[in-house]
Amino acid sequence: MIRLTYLSQEAQPLSADELLALLTQCHQNNTGKGITGMLLYGNGTFLQTLEGEKALVEALMAKIAADPRHGSINVLKQESITERQYTEWSMGFERVTEKTLAEIPSLRNFGLRNFNAEYLRNHDEVIEKLLERHRAPHWDPLIRELDARDKLIKDLRAELAHARNNSEMAALVLESVVEVAKNGRLDDAHLEMVRTTLRSLR
Ligand SMILES: Cc1cc2nc3c(=O)[nH]c(=O)nc-3n(C[C@H](O)[C@H](O)[C@H](O)COP(=O)(O)O)c2cc1C
């Protein structure tokens, strides 16, 4: 398999309708070919990563390069891979806006005006940051929040189980002391066992 990333400039601004048609086409075609990836679009610029079998990605790239919806194409990177990064997307999509950029803390000084072929060609690290948050599995802030809640609930369950266990042990300590005291058998060995148990509860 290979992963290929390119940059291009739109021929003319795409309406929401045209974008939707483009993405529908991507989803339909890519699913059948086992192609996954991500397409970012903003400031008249496309940044796309495609991954899949080499021959299929190269054939698609040739088609894309000839597409009149955009102008000259700059292939930034083509690499052999054994694992995909965008397993969840037949073609993920995001419109790059000032707002989406503000959500990436490491790109605080990167403005939408810099989302253009010339700037990005010379700033590999920015491309990485832009693409990385869409990689499987946790790119979506909502999913990250749900995951954080899942973890909190799991931790609370563990705390609760621990507390229940402790109270069970404490009850047993009390019951055993009452029991043996009633029978007049509260000896040193028993007291030591009680002490050890109490220590473990603290
Ligand atoms: C920026 C951009 C990205 C594209 N990405 C894809 C893609 O991921 N998959 C795809 O099949 N076509 C993509 N296309 C469309 C292709 O250029 C081409 O129109 C399409 O593959 C032709 O499909 P068809 O052979 O089913 O008619 C893209 C076009 C543009 C302008």
PDBQT file of the ligand as one rigid body, heavy atoms in Angstrom, charges set to zero:
ROOT
HETATM    1  C1  LIG A 301      -9.866  17.924  -4.835  1.00  0.00    +0.000 C 
HETATM    2  C2  LIG A 301     -10.432  16.707  -5.461  1.00  0.00    +0.000 A 
HETATM    3  C3  LIG A 301     -10.373  15.500  -4.795  1.00  0.00    +0.000 A 
HETATM    4  C4  LIG A 301     -10.896  14.326  -5.356  1.00  0.00    +0.000 A 
HETATM    5  N1  LIG A 301     -10.826  13.164  -4.674  1.00  0.00    +0.000 NA
HETATM    6  C5  LIG A 301     -11.345  12.037  -5.206  1.00  0.00    +0.000 A 
HETATM    7  C6  LIG A 301     -11.317  10.812  -4.512  1.00  0.00    +0.000 A 
HETATM    8  O1  LIG A 301     -10.812  10.693  -3.390  1.00  0.00    +0.000 OA
HETATM    9  N2  LIG A 301     -11.881   9.733  -5.113  1.00  0.00    +0.000 N 
HETATM   10  C7  LIG A 301     -12.465   9.795  -6.344  1.00  0.00    +0.000 A 
HETATM   11  O2  LIG A 301     -12.944   8.789  -6.834  1.00  0.00    +0.000 OA
HETATM   12  N3  LIG A 301     -12.522  10.953  -7.021  1.00  0.00    +0.000 NA
HETATM   13  C8  LIG A 301     -11.987  12.078  -6.495  1.00  0.00    +0.000 A 
HETATM   14  N4  LIG A 301     -12.053  13.248  -7.185  1.00  0.00    +0.000 N 
HETATM   15  C9  LIG A 301     -12.755  13.250  -8.450  1.00  0.00    +0.000 C 
HETATM   16  C10 LIG A 301     -11.881  12.754  -9.582  1.00  0.00    +0.000 C 
HETATM   17  O3  LIG A 301     -11.079  13.808 -10.039  1.00  0.00    +0.000 OA
HETATM   18  C11 LIG A 301     -12.729  12.220 -10.740  1.00  0.00    +0.000 C 
HETATM   19  O4  LIG A 301     -13.656  13.223 -11.111  1.00  0.00    +0.000 OA
HETATM   20  C12 LIG A 301     -13.511  10.991 -10.363  1.00  0.00    +0.000 C 
HETATM   21  O5  LIG A 301     -12.696  10.042  -9.741  1.00  0.00    +0.000 OA
HETATM   22  C13 LIG A 301     -14.116  10.374 -11.631  1.00  0.00    +0.000 C 
HETATM   23  O6  LIG A 301     -14.950   9.356 -11.222  1.00  0.00    +0.000 OA
HETATM   24  P1  LIG A 301     -15.665   8.391 -12.291  1.00  0.00    +0.000 P 
HETATM   25  O7  LIG A 301     -14.547   7.663 -12.975  1.00  0.00    +0.000 OA
HETATM   26  O8  LIG A 301     -16.537   7.536 -11.446  1.00  0.00    +0.000 OA
HETATM   27  O9  LIG A 301     -16.415   9.313 -13.197  1.00  0.00    +0.000 OA
HETATM   28  C14 LIG A 301     -11.506  14.407  -6.633  1.00  0.00    +0.000 A 
HETATM   29  C15 LIG A 301     -11.556  15.622  -7.316  1.00  0.00    +0.000 A 
HETATM   30  C16 LIG A 301     -11.042  16.763  -6.732  1.00  0.00    +0.000 A 
HETATM   31  C17 LIG A 301     -11.130  18.064  -7.470  1.00  0.00    +0.000 C 
ENDROOT
TORSDOF 0
